[in-house]
Amino acid sequence: MPDSSSVIASGNLAGARRIIAGVLGQLGFLGVDDETARRIFTNAGLPVRALEEPDFPISLQQELEICAALVNRLPEDVSPIRLLFEARPWMGIENLGVIGMAMKHAANAVEALKVCLAYPELTMGHCRMVVRQQGELSLFAFQMDRPSLRDADEAAIDRLVEYCTVLDLSTSLRNIEDIAISGQPPTWVSLPFPEPADWQAVAPSLEFPVRFSAAEACIAYPQAFDDEPLPNANPLLFKMYASLAEKMAQMLGEDAGIEERVMRWLWAYTPPLSRSEVADLLAMSERNLTRQLSNAGTSYSELLARVQSERARNFLRNPELSVTEIGYRLGYSEPAAFSRAFTHWTGESPLRWRQARQ
């Protein structure tokens, strides 16, 4: 980095805890049909009802598995880069919900950036973002940690990283446009990936050059950070939306009862969270969690069995998953232990249940 650079802000858009709204938005602009979406969700260990609940919590790992499935189903002649730049019209800042509204009504660009980076649970990104001033340019740089996915080769992970990095960059580009409403395009955009074969299908429609095989994924704007008020600056609305964002980030569904809140976090991780881990996420002691569940007429063990049973049945509907693999995904080190648990839940062994429904 040149000596003339100074960092304005740095943060992670890839919070480990997040809501599913970002994935639902991707299903929309990728044109994924309902049946395919249900199959992708259940293969990632999620319940079908998550498709209807934008605030349903999921883990970053689950989202990456879903993104990998979405990338895998793209036609071979359609690159993720071209697709995501074409999808920018569907990436308005309103898709960020309360975070987007807080950014839109912030006093200036710095305040908008601060609220964006303060709540990674709600920004639903995949990269670290560093914003720096370099001469007359403001640079937004994106870097994604390389993920680890079961049964994915290096080429598949390369494609996933490309997709997620460009998704974060293109959505950020659109968000900046919506906040500023200046009509000022970026000076340039750079990507650390080769130019795709289908790039010319979208390049003529862009108002800025895109540099490929660059050192980093980056958006360059001329002097984006100053004290100039944003067009929609409104202190009251900003305070209201920022307060709502803080509450959502703390609880991700605090209006739900204790049973529903525990169930949501059990669905969000595979293998499932322990009792102490769930208690930590709910900001209470294990003893308090046990007492509240008892008052609600249930227990951690009962809710865990309910989630594991439905998740196991969803997995068993996928003929490509062996019973051993399903047991492993559910947190069982031995297939026999999973078979005993499944038989206890349903009255049938996993193989018998699968054969009866094939």
C-alpha positions in Angstrom: 0.0 0.0 0.0 1.5 3.4 -0.9 2.6 5.7 1.9 0.0 8.3 1.0 -2.8 5.9 1.9 -4.7 6.4 5.2 -7.3 3.9 6.5 -10.7 5.5 7.1 -12.5 2.4 8.4 -12.0 -1.3 8.5 -14.5 -4.1 9.5 -15.9 -7.5 8.7 -19.1 -7.9 6.7 -18.9 -11.6 7.3 -20.5 -12.0 10.7 -20.7 -15.7 11.9 -24.3 -15.1 12.9 -26.6 -13.7 10.4 -30.2 -13.7 9.1 -31.3 -15.5 6.0 -32.7 -12.4 4.2 -29.5 -12.1 2.1 -29.8 -15.6 0.8 -33.5 -15.0 0.0 -32.5 -12.0 -2.1 -30.0 -14.1 -4.0 -32.7 -16.7 -4.8 -34.8 -13.8 -6.3 -32.2 -12.3 -8.7 -30.9 -15.8 -9.7 -34.4 -16.9 -10.5 -34.3 -20.0 -8.4 -37.7 -21.9 -8.4 -39.4 -22.9 -5.1 -38.7 -26.6 -5.4 -34.9 -26.1 -6.1 -34.8 -23.6 -3.2 -36.4 -26.1 -0.8 -33.9 -28.8 -1.8 -30.9 -26.4 -1.4 -32.1 -25.3 2.0 -32.8 -28.8 3.4 -29.4 -30.0 2.1 -27.8 -27.2 4.1 -29.6 -28.4 7.3 -32.3 -25.8 7.3 -36.1 -26.2 7.7 -38.3 -25.4 4.7 -40.1 -22.7 6.8 -36.9 -20.6 6.7 -37.9 -19.7 3.1 -40.8 -17.7 4.6 -38.9 -16.1 7.5 -36.4 -13.4 6.4 -35.2 -13.0 10.0 -34.5 -16.7 10.4 -30.9 -17.0 11.8 -28.3 -19.0 10.0 -24.6 -19.5 10.3 -22.0 -18.2 7.8 -21.1 -21.8 7.0 -24.7 -22.6 6.1 -24.9 -19.6 3.9 -21.6 -20.5 2.1 -23.0 -24.0 1.5 -26.1 -22.5 -0.1 -24.0 -20.0 -2.1 -21.9 -22.9 -3.4 -25.0 -24.8 -4.5 -26.3 -21.7 -6.3 -23.0 -21.2 -8.1 -22.9 -24.9 -9.0 -26.2 -24.6 -10.8 -25.2 -21.7 -13.0 -24.9 -22.5 -16.7 -21.3 -23.1 -17.8 -21.4 -20.2 -20.2 -22.5 -17.7 -17.5 -19.8 -16.4 -15.2 -20.6 -15.2 -11.6 -19.0 -11.9 -12.4 -21.2 -11.1 -15.4 -24.3 -12.3 -13.6 -23.7 -10.2 -10.5 -23.0 -7.0 -12.4 -26.1 -7.6 -14.4 -28.1 -8.1 -11.2 -27.2 -4.7 -9.7 -30.6 -3.2 -10.5 -32.1 -5.7 -8.0 -29.5 -4.8 -5.3 -31.0 -1.6 -3.8 -30.1 -0.5 -0.3 -33.6 -1.3 0.8 -32.5 -5.0 0.7 -30.4 -4.3 3.8 -33.6 -3.5 5.8 -33.1 -1.3 8.9 -29.3 -1.1 8.3 -29.9 0.2 4.8 -32.4 2.8 6.1 -30.0 3.9 8.8 -27.2 4.3 6.2 -29.5 6.2 3.9 -30.5 8.7 6.5 -27.0 9.2 8.1 -25.6 12.7 8.4 -22.6 12.0 6.1 -20.7 9.2 4.4 -18.5 8.4 7.4 -21.6 7.9 9.6 -23.2 5.7 7.0 -20.0 3.6 6.8 -19.8 3.3 10.6 -23.3 1.9 11.0 -22.7 -0.5 8.1 -19.6 -2.0 9.8 -21.2 -2.0 13.3 -23.7 -4.8 12.6 -22.2 -7.6 10.5 -25.1 -9.8 11.7 -27.4 -7.7 9.5 -25.1 -6.7 6.5 -25.0 -10.4 5.4 -21.7 -10.1 3.6 -18.8 -12.4 3.1 -15.6 -10.2 3.1 -13.6 -8.0 5.2 -13.8 -4.4 4.0 -11.1 -1.7 4.3 -11.8 1.8 3.3 -8.8 4.1 2.7 -8.0 7.5 1.3 -5.3 7.5 -1.3 -4.6 10.9 -2.9 -7.8 12.1 -4.4 -9.4 8.6 -4.3 -11.5 6.8 -1.7 -10.8 3.1 -2.0 -13.2 0.3 -0.9 -11.3 -3.0 -0.8 -12.8 -6.4 -0.2 -11.0 -9.6 0.9 -12.6 -13.0 1.6 -11.1 -15.7 3.8 -11.0 -19.0 1.8 -13.7 -21.2 3.2 -13.6 -25.0 3.8 -16.6 -27.0 2.5 -17.3 -30.7 2.6 -17.0 -32.5 -0.8 -15.9 -29.3 -2.6 -12.7 -29.4 -4.7 -10.4 -26.4 -5.2 -12.1 -25.3 -8.4 -15.5 -25.2 -6.7 -14.1 -23.1 -3.8 -12.4 -20.8 -6.3 -15.7 -20.2 -8.0 -17.4 -19.6 -4.6 -14.8 -17.1 -3.5 -15.2 -15.3 -6.8 -19.0 -15.2 -6.5 -19.1 -14.0 -2.8 -16.4 -11.4 -3.4 -18.1 -9.9 -6.4 -21.5 -10.1 -4.7 -20.1 -8.0 -1.8 -18.5 -5.5 -4.1 -21.4 -5.1 -6.5 -24.0 -4.7 -3.6 -21.7 -2.2 -1.9 -21.4 -0.3 -5.2 -25.2 -0.1 -5.5 -25.5 0.9 -1.8 -23.1 3.8 -2.4 -25.1 4.9 -5.4 -28.3 4.8 -3.4 -26.9 6.7 -0.5 -25.2 9.5 -2.5 -27.8 9.8 -5.3 -25.2 11.9 -7.1 -25.0 10.1 -10.3 -21.3 10.0 -9.9 -19.9 6.6 -11.1 -16.8 5.2 -9.5 -13.5 6.1 -11.1 -12.8 2.4 -11.6 -13.4 -1.1 -10.2 -10.8 -3.8 -9.9 -11.1 -7.5 -9.5 -8.4 -10.1 -8.6 -9.9 -12.6 -11.2 -9.4 -13.1 -14.9 -11.8 -11.4 -17.3 -14.6 -13.9 -17.9 -15.3 -15.0 -21.5 -18.8 -13.5 -21.3 -17.8 -10.1 -19.9 -18.6 -8.2 -23.1 -22.3 -9.1 -22.6 -22.4 -6.6 -19.7 -19.3 -4.3 -20.1 -20.9 -1.8 -22.6 -23.7 -1.0 -20.1 -21.3 0.1 -17.4 -20.3 3.7 -16.8 -16.9 2.8 -15.4 -14.0 0.6 -16.3 -13.3 -2.7 -14.6 -9.7 -3.9 -14.3 -9.2 -7.7 -14.1 -6.4 -9.8 -12.6 -5.7 -6.9 -10.2 -4.1 -7.1 -6.8 -7.5 -6.7 -5.0 -11.2 -6.4 -5.3 -11.7 -2.6 -5.0 -14.0 0.3 -5.8 -12.4 3.7 -6.4 -14.4 6.9 -5.8 -13.2 10.5 -6.1 -13.2 12.0 -2.6 -16.2 10.1 -1.2 -15.5 11.1 2.4 -16.1 14.6 3.5 -18.4 16.5 5.8 -21.0 17.1 3.1 -24.5 16.0 4.3 -26.1 13.1 2.4 -29.1 13.9 0.3 -31.5 12.0 2.7 -29.8 13.0 6.0 -32.4 12.9 8.7 -31.2 12.7 12.4 -34.5 11.4 13.7 -34.9 8.6 11.1 -31.2 7.7 11.5 -31.5 7.4 15.2 -34.7 5.3 14.9 -33.3 2.9 12.3 -29.9 2.6 14.1 -31.7 1.7 17.3 -33.7 -1.0 15.6 -30.6 -2.4 14.0 -28.9 -2.6 17.4 -31.9 -4.5 18.9 -32.0 -6.9 15.9 -28.3 -7.6 16.1 -28.5 -8.4 19.8 -31.4 -10.9 19.5 -32.3 -11.7 15.9 -35.9 -12.2 16.8 -36.3 -11.1 20.4 -40.0 -11.0 20.1 -40.1 -14.8 19.8 -40.7 -17.0 22.9 -37.9 -18.9 24.5 -38.8 -22.1 22.7 -38.7 -20.5 19.3 -35.5 -18.7 20.0 -33.7 -21.9 21.1 -35.1 -23.8 18.1 -33.8 -21.1 15.7 -30.3 -21.3 17.0 -30.4 -25.1 16.9 -31.4 -24.9 13.2 -28.6 -22.4 12.5 -25.7 -24.8 13.1 -24.7 -28.3 12.0 -23.7 -30.2 14.1 -26.0 -28.5 16.6 -25.0 -26.2 19.4 -24.6 -27.4 22.9 -26.8 -26.2 25.8 -24.1 -23.9 27.0 -23.5 -22.4 23.5 -27.2 -21.7 23.1 -27.3 -20.1 26.5 -24.4 -17.8 25.5 -26.1 -16.8 22.3 -29.2 -15.9 24.3 -27.1 -13.9 26.9 -28.2 -16.1 29.8 -26.8 -18.8 32.1 -27.5 -22.5 31.4 -29.5 -22.6 34.6 -31.7 -19.7 33.5 -32.2 -21.3 30.1 -33.2 -24.6 31.6 -35.6 -22.9 34.0 -37.2 -20.8 31.2 -37.6 -23.8 29.0 -39.2 -25.8 31.9 -41.6 -23.0 32.5 -42.5 -23.2 28.8 -43.2 -26.9 29.1 -40.2 -28.2 27.3 -36.4 -28.8 27.5 -33.2 -28.3 25.5 -33.0 -32.1 24.9 -36.6 -32.2 23.6 -36.1 -29.3 21.2 -32.8 -30.7 20.0 -34.5 -34.0 19.2 -37.2 -32.2 17.3 -34.7 -30.3 15.2 -32.4 -33.3 14.6 -35.4 -35.5 13.6 -36.7 -33.1 11.0 -33.2 -32.3 9.8 -32.4 -36.1 9.5 -35.5 -36.7 7.5 -34.7 -33.8 5.1 -31.2 -35.3 4.5 -32.6 -38.8 4.0 -34.7 -37.4 1.1 -31.5 -36.7 -0.7 -30.4 -40.0 -2.3 -26.8 -38.6 -2.8 -26.2 -38.6 1.0 -25.3 -41.8 2.7 -26.6 -42.6 6.1 -23.1 -42.4 7.4 -22.6 -38.9 6.0 -26.0 -37.8 7.4 -25.0 -39.0 10.9 -21.7 -37.1 10.6 -23.5 -33.9 9.6 -25.8 -34.3 12.6 -22.8 -34.6 15.0 -22.7 -38.4 15.4 -19.2 -40.0 15.3 -20.6 -43.5 14.7 -23.4 -44.5 12.3 -24.8 -46.9 14.9 -25.4 -44.0 17.3 -27.3 -42.0 14.6 -29.4 -45.1 13.7 -30.4 -45.6 17.4 -31.3 -42.0 17.8 -33.3 -41.9 14.5 -35.2 -45.1 15.5 -36.0 -43.6 18.8 -37.4 -40.4 17.1 -39.4 -42.1 14.4 -39.8 -45.8 15.2 -37.9 -46.8 12.0 -34.3 -47.1 11.1 -32.9 -44.6 8.7 -32.6 -47.1 5.9 -36.1 -48.4 6.4 -37.5 -44.8 6.5 -35.6 -43.9 3.3 -36.7 -47.1 1.4 -40.3 -46.6 2.4 -40.4 -43.1 0.9 -38.4 -43.8 -2.3 
